[in-house]
Amino acid sequence: MSSQTDRTVPLRAERTHDGPVGASDHYVHARLCRAKPPGVLDGICPAGLEDLGTLERKILELLVIGSTDRAIAEALAVSPDQVSWCVRKLIKRVGHRTTRAGLVALALRHRLVDHPRPQHPGHLPDESMALLWSLACGQTFKAFAEGIGTWEAERIRTNLRMRLCGLPNPERSATAPLTPGHAVYMGWPTLAEEAGWGSA
């Protein structure tokens, strides 16, 4: 097994025989990678996110619940381009490479937004937790799929979507698609519990 267990590095299946490691071995590896809370989410809030402007905070609040740039623009009466620019600026201010879902995780971890915590989804399978941690740590779905294959990753994402979309969320339409950021938001109670952050 690789000595790298930092969750900021894409999880890759190792070759131990004629083919890649089986999916269950990958999840064991992913579980080991989650033995400690991820460094990118631990500790203090990134300095670039401490003093958010009013528009930045409103955009972040809507991003957390899975709103698209277009929906955010409509809600705030600004252009979608302005929303995209602001989100890119927020990501740049984090100080390390991340994604929109990683930005959502930082916002939740450091209480930068005031949202009711979603209902606890209960126990999630290791494969779902591996995907949630990957997204929360700023990895793309593509990076997650790299180590286990696209079909297997799609199956995991579909199962997670079905599990999380079944939870009541008064701030979001039941027919709205589950974005990576919204998946992090809906799975946050389980992530925080596993990392030992309590009700963070």
Secondary structure, DSSP 8 states (H G I E B T S, - for coil): --S---TTS-----BSSSSB--HHHHHHHHHHHTSS--TTTSSS--GGGSS--HHHHHHHHHHHTT--HHHHHHHHTS-HHHHHHHHHHHHHHHSS---HHHHHHHHHHTT-S------------HHHHHHHHHHHTT--HHHHHHTT-HHHHHHHHHHHHHHHHTS--TTS-TTS---HHHHHHHHHHHHHHHHT-TT-
